[in-house]
Structure formats: C-alpha cells, structure tokens
Amino acid sequence: MAYERLTQTRGRVFPLTPERIAEGLAQPAQPPAPDDLHRVPQPDGARVTEAAVLVPLVARPAGLQLLLTQRTAHLDNHAGQISFPGGRVEESDANREDTALRETEEEIGLPRSAVILLGRLPIYENLSGFRITPVVGWLEPPIALKPDPFEVAAAFEAPLEHFLDLANYQRREFHFRGRHRNYMAIPYDGRYIWGATAAMLYSFARMLGTQGGQ
C-alpha cells in the first residue's frame, strides 16, 4: 500500500501506515496511568457479556479517517451514543475478529473482504457488564455502506489524528446506580464521544505512542 501521509501531534511526526499501526498494536499494552480512573474491571464472579467491535480506519488521500456510527434512539443499550460497529459474541464466531467483522457487516453493510485486520486494542469492560475486544481494521476506498436503519442512525468519518492527541481527551465523572463513576470523553465537531468508545480510542492513542499534552 502506498499510503505514506505523515501526521504531526504536538511536535512528534510519525508515518501512519498499516505496518506502523500493526507494530504499535503488537506491543504490550501500557499500564493505566494514575489518573486513568475510568478503567474499572468487573469484580470476580460478575456476569459479563463478551463482545467485539471494529475500529475502522479509512485511508483517505487527505489523511486517515476514523469511521464511527451513531446508534438509534430507541435501542435498549447505549441509545443515541456514538460507537464502533460491533456486538455480542455468538457461538458460531471463530474468534473476536470474526465477531467484529460479522457485526460490522450486519450494522453498516461493510463486507468483511474490505477489511484488512491490523490487531487488537486492550479489552475494555464497561458498566453495563460487557467485556469488549476492539479489533482495528484498515479500509481502502472506495467503500460503500448500507447502515441498518433499526440500529444505526448515522455513519460518519472523523480525522484519526484528532483522536491520537491525548490532549483532546477529557476525564469526567458522574453518579451511576448509587456509585461515583469516572469516564473518558473526547468531543469532536459538535459530537460528544464518551464512555467505552472514548476509552478505547484513548488506549489506541497510547499504544501508538503519541503523547499529546502529556
């Protein structure tokens, strides 16, 4: 692949090629920073639902784009939120990559043959009891999407470099089910990306070694 755009983040320049990203994903995950209070693993013995999502990267001429979806407002879980395509693991899935690709095809009509898998991000456990495996995939245009109108209100792209700058992330807190909770958020162009999606993107930025404002 001939994609060689350089991205600069706070004085650091690095090539965002499939090989560079795959190399970063292959490194051991960094331990949480002291103020990464949004990461709260499920207690031992808790019932969890295994899931996987695809983190799609679109290789546009002007720069890598992140493909995101906005869930419809009537869904039982995470209605209206911005997320990655994905869902629950099924018994027929060969692995988490298979889950992510199957769910992506069901949600936005992207065929699995269009996705080049680059690696995984660290597993993320959320307050709803899901244990999510994020799988990063590379897409070469042109791509044609057919979002499922029941699940997906919109699909849109955003510049990946915005999400690789740690200075763009916000640490937030709220009360949930009688307990104090912390979460990560990253606004972009009038959209508010928070919770599991923001946390997984934050892990992505750390794994690629971009330091932003740190």
LINBELLIN-V176590 format. One record per helix or strand of 2 or more residues. SS is the DSSP state (2 for helix, 1 for strand). FROM is the first residue (numbers start at 1). TO is the last residue. If there is no record, write none. Layout:
SS_FROM_TO, SS_FROM_TO
This chain:
1_6_9, 1_12_15, 2_18_26, 1_49_60, 1_63_71, 1_82_83, 1_86_88, 2_96_108, 2_112_114, 1_115_120, 1_124_125, 1_130_139, 1_152_159, 2_160_163, 2_166_168, 1_170_176, 1_179_188, 1_191_194, 2_196_207
